[in-house]
Amino acid sequence: MLQENAIIEINRQVAPGIYYLRLESPGIFSRSHPGQFIHINLGTTYDPLLRRPMSIFNAEEDRISVLYQVVGRGTEILSRFNPGASLDIIGPLGRGFEIKEKSRHFLLGGGIGSAPLVYLAHQLHRENRKAIFFLGMRTEEFLFLKEFLPSDLEFYFSQENSPAGHPRLITDLLAPHLESPEKTALYCCGPEGMYRQIGRLCGGKNHFSIQVSIDRRMGCGVGTCLGCAVKVKNPPREEPEIVRACVEGPVFPWGEVFANEL
Ligand SMILES: Cc1cc2nc3c(=O)[nH]c(=O)nc-3n(C[C@H](O)[C@H](O)[C@H](O)COP(=O)(O)OP(=O)(O)OC[C@H]3O[C@@H](n4cnc5c(N)ncnc54)[C@H](O)[C@@H]3O)c2cc1C
């Protein structure tokens, strides 16, 4: 983990309330892996006191990028930084996605949760692995994401407000692809309701491995404050244990977090 003063190259609105931030950050770039995150300091005083966690959206040529949605004070402050300014960031943090030795790789993103999967899509592409990207969203607000993905990547999307007969949920997209006996790795980032639905759909099929990125409010981001506790169960251990999303996560095997739902 490093602390860097990263120079902002781009901080541009790409859809209503959604910004693409690209930073010159050679140290963090060279150590990062898909699914990890950075922690951004937004003030020069003690206000705002806490850094804000953001997934690494992509990493190339000494740059890392972030895709963020303005939801409150911190992200609103971030949206006002101009190119040329520097940001105090620490990273890469946490444990990212483990790329499995499977014949197919399914990336399932819900809304802004899709951000770390773009980096993963590029990594799988570099490794010549067969991948499909599934994007679930409310309307069409995240369709621009396709521009950031490898151009020949197979891509499907669902919209909750679709007319009848069109896919509304990410599971509508996924279901037809589950008939094949091919060994498949699923990498998911989005709301926990989505993870439950995906788990139910794949339940009992042991040729699927599912990883999920767990979103928790974070204080320190480095394992000290214990603010991002997650209850996990790692069979054959009987009792669940409490771990930190920022260090032991944010990516976990599906079964460890949703064990009681198996
Ligand atoms: C590991 C990790 C990676 C993340 N990656 C991204 C990313 O790539 N892009 C992105 O846009 N956001 C990401 N987030 C969420 C992001 O950190 C929060 O949206 C941000 O900290 C909000 O700061 P704020 O000051 O603008 O909002 P606040 O004023 O702190 O909160 C505004 C609203 O957002 C909600 N909120 C704040 N933090 C979170 C959170 N962690 N999860 C869910 N809701 C939250 C609050 O409950 C409140 O309703 C990530 C979070 C984690 C833990």
The ligand as an SDF file (V2000), in Angstrom:
LIG
                    3D

 53 58  0  0  0  0  0  0  0  0999 V2000
  -14.6760   -0.6210   -1.4210 C   0  0  0  0  0  0  0  0  0  0  0  0
  -15.6130    0.4580   -1.9350 C   0  0  0  0  0  0  0  0  0  0  0  0
  -15.5290    0.8290   -3.2750 C   0  0  0  0  0  0  0  0  0  0  0  0
  -16.3840    1.8410   -3.7690 C   0  0  0  0  0  0  0  0  0  0  0  0
  -16.2910    2.1710   -5.0850 N   0  0  0  0  0  0  0  0  0  0  0  0
  -17.0890    3.1390   -5.5820 C   0  0  0  0  0  0  0  0  0  0  0  0
  -16.9940    3.5120   -6.9580 C   0  0  0  0  0  0  0  0  0  0  0  0
  -16.1890    2.9500   -7.7320 O   0  0  0  0  0  0  0  0  0  0  0  0
  -17.7990    4.5090   -7.3910 N   0  0  0  0  0  0  0  0  0  0  0  0
  -18.7000    5.1360   -6.5620 C   0  0  0  0  0  0  0  0  0  0  0  0
  -19.4160    6.0280   -7.0190 O   0  0  0  0  0  0  0  0  0  0  0  0
  -18.8300    4.7660   -5.2660 N   0  0  0  0  0  0  0  0  0  0  0  0
  -18.0370    3.8140   -4.7460 C   0  0  0  0  0  0  0  0  0  0  0  0
  -18.1540    3.4650   -3.4280 N   0  0  0  0  0  0  0  0  0  0  0  0
  -19.1160    4.1890   -2.5660 C   0  0  0  0  0  0  0  0  0  0  0  0
  -18.4810    5.5460   -2.1860 C   0  0  0  0  0  0  0  0  0  0  0  0
  -17.3750    5.3340   -1.3500 O   0  0  0  0  0  0  0  0  0  0  0  0
  -19.5320    6.4290   -1.4750 C   0  0  0  0  0  0  0  0  0  0  0  0
  -20.5750    6.7070   -2.3730 O   0  0  0  0  0  0  0  0  0  0  0  0
  -18.8820    7.7290   -1.0230 C   0  0  0  0  0  0  0  0  0  0  0  0
  -17.9650    7.4840    0.0280 O   0  0  0  0  0  0  0  0  0  0  0  0
  -19.9600    8.6880   -0.5440 C   0  0  0  0  0  0  0  0  0  0  0  0
  -19.3200    9.8360   -0.0300 O   0  0  0  0  0  0  0  0  0  0  0  0
  -20.1280   11.2030    0.1010 P   0  0  0  0  0  0  0  0  0  0  0  0
  -19.4270   12.0630    1.0920 O   0  0  0  0  0  0  0  0  0  0  0  0
  -20.3940   11.8040   -1.2460 O   0  0  0  0  0  0  0  0  0  0  0  0
  -21.5390   10.7510    0.6360 O   0  0  0  0  0  0  0  0  0  0  0  0
  -22.0440   10.7460    2.1410 P   0  0  0  0  0  0  0  0  0  0  0  0
  -22.5150   12.1340    2.4820 O   0  0  0  0  0  0  0  0  0  0  0  0
  -21.0760   10.0540    3.0340 O   0  0  0  0  0  0  0  0  0  0  0  0
  -23.3030    9.8180    1.9510 O   0  0  0  0  0  0  0  0  0  0  0  0
  -24.3260   10.1450    0.9800 C   0  0  0  0  0  0  0  0  0  0  0  0
  -25.2110    8.9540    0.7600 C   0  0  0  0  0  0  0  0  0  0  0  0
  -24.4550    7.8620    0.1910 O   0  0  0  0  0  0  0  0  0  0  0  0
  -24.5530    6.7170    1.0420 C   0  0  0  0  0  0  0  0  0  0  0  0
  -23.2540    6.0480    1.0820 N   0  0  0  0  0  0  0  0  0  0  0  0
  -22.0640    6.5390    1.5250 C   0  0  0  0  0  0  0  0  0  0  0  0
  -21.1040    5.5990    1.4650 N   0  0  0  0  0  0  0  0  0  0  0  0
  -21.6540    4.4990    0.9650 C   0  0  0  0  0  0  0  0  0  0  0  0
  -21.2040    3.1910    0.6780 C   0  0  0  0  0  0  0  0  0  0  0  0
  -19.9450    2.7720    0.8930 N   0  0  0  0  0  0  0  0  0  0  0  0
  -22.0920    2.3280    0.1770 N   0  0  0  0  0  0  0  0  0  0  0  0
  -23.3620    2.6770   -0.0410 C   0  0  0  0  0  0  0  0  0  0  0  0
  -23.8630    3.8810    0.2120 N   0  0  0  0  0  0  0  0  0  0  0  0
  -23.0360    4.7760    0.7200 C   0  0  0  0  0  0  0  0  0  0  0  0
  -24.9420    7.2680    2.4010 C   0  0  0  0  0  0  0  0  0  0  0  0
  -25.6150    6.2960    3.1640 O   0  0  0  0  0  0  0  0  0  0  0  0
  -25.8380    8.4070    2.0510 C   0  0  0  0  0  0  0  0  0  0  0  0
  -27.1510    7.9960    1.7580 O   0  0  0  0  0  0  0  0  0  0  0  0
  -17.3370    2.4620   -2.9050 C   0  0  0  0  0  0  0  0  0  0  0  0
  -17.4170    2.0650   -1.5740 C   0  0  0  0  0  0  0  0  0  0  0  0
  -16.5880    1.0710   -1.0970 C   0  0  0  0  0  0  0  0  0  0  0  0
  -16.6910    0.6550    0.3400 C   0  0  0  0  0  0  0  0  0  0  0  0
  1  2  1  0
  2  3  1  0
  2 52  2  0
  3  4  2  0
  4  5  1  0
  4 50  1  0
  5  6  2  0
  6  7  1  0
  6 13  1  0
  7  8  2  0
  7  9  1  0
  9 10  1  0
 10 11  2  0
 10 12  1  0
 12 13  2  0
 13 14  1  0
 14 15  1  0
 14 50  1  0
 15 16  1  0
 16 17  1  0
 16 18  1  0
 18 19  1  0
 18 20  1  0
 20 21  1  0
 20 22  1  0
 22 23  1  0
 23 24  1  0
 24 25  2  0
 24 26  1  0
 24 27  1  0
 27 28  1  0
 28 29  2  0
 28 30  1  0
 28 31  1  0
 31 32  1  0
 32 33  1  0
 33 34  1  0
 33 48  1  0
 34 35  1  0
 35 36  1  0
 35 46  1  0
 36 37  1  0
 36 45  1  0
 37 38  2  0
 38 39  1  0
 39 40  1  0
 39 45  2  0
 40 41  1  0
 40 42  2  0
 42 43  1  0
 43 44  2  0
 44 45  1  0
 46 47  1  0
 46 48  1  0
 48 49  1  0
 50 51  2  0
 51 52  1  0
 52 53  1  0
M  END
$$$$
